[in-house]
Amino acid sequence: MNPRFIDFYFDFSSPYSYIASEWIEALAARHGSTVNWKAILLGAIFQAAGLKSPVDYPIKREYSFLDFERSARFAGVPLKNPEKFPIPTQNAARIFWWLNDKRDATASHWARHCLRAYFARGVDLSDPARLRELAAEFGLDPAEAESVWNDPTWKVRLKAANDAAIASGVFGAPFFMIDKEPFWGNDRRAQIERWLEKGPF
């Protein structure tokens, strides 16, 4: 059987996307699968779906922050709730798609670099100066990175990625698609593993 592909939709401002990003590659490798990383913007996704972030609801906000950290501890992933949350992350996402569309294998590494910076180190990805620093840390030319995120080409590319995700039924992050089977949430790890190991259930 040909190896399965896992479409992994993530948002740079999603703590559950961050946690999932730390296990998805190893899980896929155990089953001969390949991960297709796809950066999206939850703001656009929520707007299309008529949804809001859980932290926008007072009754869910405190629980959500508690669960972000608890879920990370459970997964063995370092996480400290950022001072600013959520934040706009379109610039980091545009750089991702720029790397991705160059067939650059470092696109997923850039994603992990930024997710770890925001959720483990508290680096504000919405601050252009901090993002330039992250680009330099990653080995990119900061000026070129800034040029990319300001380039209309990559603005359009990110919008196209969002539109494609919405058309595929994506309404949150992390969101996984395997054999056209949707799985939503970091807590679907066991189900994803079972699906890859034994097939549909």
Contacts in CASP RR format, 6 or more apart in sequence:
PFRMAT RR
TARGET T0000
AUTHOR 0000-0000-0000
METHOD contacts of the structure
MODEL  1
MNPRFIDFYFDFSSPYSYIASEWIEALAARHGSTVNWKAILLGAIFQAAG
LKSPVDYPIKREYSFLDFERSARFAGVPLKNPEKFPIPTQNAARIFWWLN
DKRDATASHWARHCLRAYFARGVDLSDPARLRELAAEFGLDPAEAESVWN
DPTWKVRLKAANDAAIASGVFGAPFFMIDKEPFWGNDRRAQIERWLEKGP
F
3 31 0 8 1.000
3 32 0 8 1.000
3 33 0 8 1.000
3 34 0 8 1.000
4 31 0 8 1.000
4 32 0 8 1.000
4 33 0 8 1.000
4 34 0 8 1.000
4 178 0 8 1.000
4 179 0 8 1.000
4 196 0 8 1.000
5 33 0 8 1.000
5 34 0 8 1.000
5 35 0 8 1.000
5 36 0 8 1.000
5 178 0 8 1.000
6 24 0 8 1.000
6 28 0 8 1.000
6 33 0 8 1.000
6 34 0 8 1.000
6 35 0 8 1.000
6 36 0 8 1.000
6 176 0 8 1.000
6 177 0 8 1.000
6 178 0 8 1.000
6 192 0 8 1.000
6 196 0 8 1.000
7 36 0 8 1.000
7 38 0 8 1.000
7 168 0 8 1.000
7 176 0 8 1.000
7 177 0 8 1.000
7 178 0 8 1.000
8 20 0 8 1.000
8 21 0 8 1.000
8 24 0 8 1.000
8 35 0 8 1.000
8 36 0 8 1.000
8 37 0 8 1.000
8 38 0 8 1.000
8 174 0 8 1.000
8 175 0 8 1.000
8 176 0 8 1.000
9 38 0 8 1.000
9 40 0 8 1.000
9 165 0 8 1.000
9 170 0 8 1.000
9 172 0 8 1.000
9 173 0 8 1.000
9 174 0 8 1.000
9 175 0 8 1.000
9 176 0 8 1.000
9 177 0 8 1.000
10 17 0 8 1.000
10 20 0 8 1.000
10 21 0 8 1.000
10 37 0 8 1.000
10 38 0 8 1.000
10 39 0 8 1.000
10 40 0 8 1.000
10 111 0 8 1.000
10 115 0 8 1.000
10 173 0 8 1.000
10 174 0 8 1.000
11 17 0 8 1.000
11 39 0 8 1.000
11 40 0 8 1.000
11 41 0 8 1.000
11 42 0 8 1.000
11 45 0 8 1.000
11 89 0 8 1.000
11 172 0 8 1.000
11 173 0 8 1.000
12 39 0 8 1.000
12 89 0 8 1.000
12 92 0 8 1.000
12 93 0 8 1.000
12 111 0 8 1.000
12 114 0 8 1.000
12 115 0 8 1.000
12 118 0 8 1.000
12 125 0 8 1.000
13 42 0 8 1.000
13 85 0 8 1.000
13 86 0 8 1.000
13 87 0 8 1.000
13 88 0 8 1.000
13 89 0 8 1.000
13 118 0 8 1.000
13 125 0 8 1.000
14 42 0 8 1.000
14 86 0 8 1.000
14 173 0 8 1.000
14 174 0 8 1.000
15 68 0 8 1.000
15 71 0 8 1.000
15 72 0 8 1.000
15 79 0 8 1.000
15 81 0 8 1.000
15 119 0 8 1.000
16 68 0 8 1.000
16 71 0 8 1.000
16 173 0 8 1.000
16 174 0 8 1.000
16 185 0 8 1.000
16 186 0 8 1.000
17 115 0 8 1.000
17 173 0 8 1.000
17 174 0 8 1.000
17 186 0 8 1.000
18 72 0 8 1.000
18 77 0 8 1.000
18 79 0 8 1.000
18 115 0 8 1.000
18 116 0 8 1.000
18 118 0 8 1.000
18 119 0 8 1.000
19 71 0 8 1.000
19 72 0 8 1.000
19 75 0 8 1.000
19 77 0 8 1.000
19 79 0 8 1.000
19 186 0 8 1.000
20 174 0 8 1.000
20 185 0 8 1.000
20 186 0 8 1.000
20 189 0 8 1.000
21 111 0 8 1.000
21 112 0 8 1.000
21 115 0 8 1.000
21 174 0 8 1.000
22 75 0 8 1.000
22 77 0 8 1.000
22 112 0 8 1.000
23 75 0 8 1.000
23 189 0 8 1.000
24 35 0 8 1.000
24 174 0 8 1.000
24 176 0 8 1.000
25 35 0 8 1.000
25 108 0 8 1.000
27 189 0 8 1.000
27 192 0 8 1.000
27 193 0 8 1.000
27 196 0 8 1.000
28 34 0 8 1.000
28 35 0 8 1.000
28 196 0 8 1.000
30 193 0 8 1.000
30 196 0 8 1.000
31 193 0 8 1.000
31 196 0 8 1.000
31 197 0 8 1.000
33 178 0 8 1.000
33 196 0 8 1.000
35 108 0 8 1.000
37 96 0 8 1.000
37 100 0 8 1.000
37 107 0 8 1.000
37 108 0 8 1.000
37 111 0 8 1.000
38 161 0 8 1.000
38 165 0 8 1.000
39 92 0 8 1.000
39 93 0 8 1.000
39 96 0 8 1.000
39 97 0 8 1.000
39 111 0 8 1.000
39 158 0 8 1.000
39 161 0 8 1.000
40 93 0 8 1.000
40 161 0 8 1.000
40 162 0 8 1.000
40 165 0 8 1.000
40 170 0 8 1.000
40 173 0 8 1.000
41 89 0 8 1.000
41 90 0 8 1.000
41 93 0 8 1.000
41 158 0 8 1.000
41 162 0 8 1.000
42 53 0 8 1.000
42 86 0 8 1.000
42 172 0 8 1.000
42 173 0 8 1.000
43 53 0 8 1.000
44 159 0 8 1.000
44 162 0 8 1.000
44 166 0 8 1.000
45 51 0 8 1.000
45 162 0 8 1.000
45 165 0 8 1.000
45 166 0 8 1.000
45 170 0 8 1.000
45 171 0 8 1.000
45 172 0 8 1.000
45 173 0 8 1.000
46 52 0 8 1.000
46 53 0 8 1.000
46 171 0 8 1.000
46 172 0 8 1.000
48 166 0 8 1.000
49 166 0 8 1.000
49 171 0 8 1.000
49 172 0 8 1.000
51 171 0 8 1.000
51 172 0 8 1.000
53 86 0 8 1.000
54 60 0 8 1.000
54 61 0 8 1.000
54 64 0 8 1.000
55 61 0 8 1.000
55 64 0 8 1.000
55 65 0 8 1.000
55 85 0 8 1.000
55 86 0 8 1.000
65 81 0 8 1.000
68 79 0 8 1.000
68 81 0 8 1.000
69 79 0 8 1.000
69 80 0 8 1.000
69 81 0 8 1.000
71 186 0 8 1.000
71 187 0 8 1.000
72 78 0 8 1.000
72 79 0 8 1.000
72 119 0 8 1.000
73 79 0 8 1.000
75 186 0 8 1.000
78 119 0 8 1.000
78 120 0 8 1.000
79 119 0 8 1.000
79 120 0 8 1.000
80 119 0 8 1.000
80 120 0 8 1.000
80 122 0 8 1.000
82 118 0 8 1.000
82 119 0 8 1.000
82 122 0 8 1.000
82 124 0 8 1.000
83 122 0 8 1.000
84 124 0 8 1.000
84 126 0 8 1.000
87 118 0 8 1.000
87 124 0 8 1.000
87 125 0 8 1.000
87 126 0 8 1.000
88 126 0 8 1.000
89 114 0 8 1.000
89 125 0 8 1.000
89 126 0 8 1.000
90 149 0 8 1.000
90 155 0 8 1.000
90 158 0 8 1.000
91 125 0 8 1.000
91 126 0 8 1.000
91 128 0 8 1.000
91 131 0 8 1.000
91 149 0 8 1.000
92 110 0 8 1.000
92 114 0 8 1.000
92 125 0 8 1.000
92 131 0 8 1.000
92 134 0 8 1.000
92 149 0 8 1.000
93 158 0 8 1.000
93 161 0 8 1.000
94 148 0 8 1.000
94 149 0 8 1.000
94 151 0 8 1.000
94 154 0 8 1.000
94 155 0 8 1.000
94 157 0 8 1.000
94 158 0 8 1.000
95 110 0 8 1.000
95 135 0 8 1.000
95 140 0 8 1.000
95 145 0 8 1.000
95 148 0 8 1.000
95 149 0 8 1.000
95 154 0 8 1.000
96 107 0 8 1.000
96 110 0 8 1.000
96 111 0 8 1.000
97 107 0 8 1.000
97 154 0 8 1.000
97 157 0 8 1.000
97 158 0 8 1.000
97 161 0 8 1.000
98 148 0 8 1.000
98 154 0 8 1.000
98 157 0 8 1.000
99 106 0 8 1.000
99 107 0 8 1.000
99 110 0 8 1.000
100 107 0 8 1.000
101 157 0 8 1.000
106 138 0 8 1.000
109 138 0 8 1.000
110 138 0 8 1.000
113 134 0 8 1.000
113 137 0 8 1.000
113 138 0 8 1.000
114 125 0 8 1.000
114 134 0 8 1.000
117 123 0 8 1.000
117 125 0 8 1.000
117 134 0 8 1.000
118 124 0 8 1.000
118 125 0 8 1.000
123 130 0 8 1.000
123 133 0 8 1.000
123 134 0 8 1.000
124 130 0 8 1.000
125 131 0 8 1.000
125 134 0 8 1.000
128 146 0 8 1.000
131 145 0 8 1.000
131 146 0 8 1.000
131 149 0 8 1.000
132 142 0 8 1.000
132 145 0 8 1.000
132 146 0 8 1.000
133 142 0 8 1.000
135 141 0 8 1.000
135 142 0 8 1.000
135 145 0 8 1.000
135 146 0 8 1.000
136 142 0 8 1.000
148 154 0 8 1.000
165 175 0 8 1.000
168 177 0 8 1.000
169 182 0 8 1.000
170 177 0 8 1.000
170 182 0 8 1.000
171 184 0 8 1.000
172 184 0 8 1.000
172 185 0 8 1.000
173 185 0 8 1.000
174 184 0 8 1.000
174 185 0 8 1.000
174 186 0 8 1.000
175 182 0 8 1.000
175 183 0 8 1.000
175 184 0 8 1.000
175 185 0 8 1.000
176 182 0 8 1.000
176 183 0 8 1.000
176 184 0 8 1.000
176 185 0 8 1.000
176 188 0 8 1.000
176 192 0 8 1.000
177 183 0 8 1.000
178 192 0 8 1.000
178 195 0 8 1.000
178 196 0 8 1.000
179 195 0 8 1.000
179 200 0 8 1.000
181 195 0 8 1.000
181 200 0 8 1.000
183 191 0 8 1.000
183 192 0 8 1.000
183 195 0 8 1.000
194 201 0 8 1.000
195 201 0 8 1.000
END
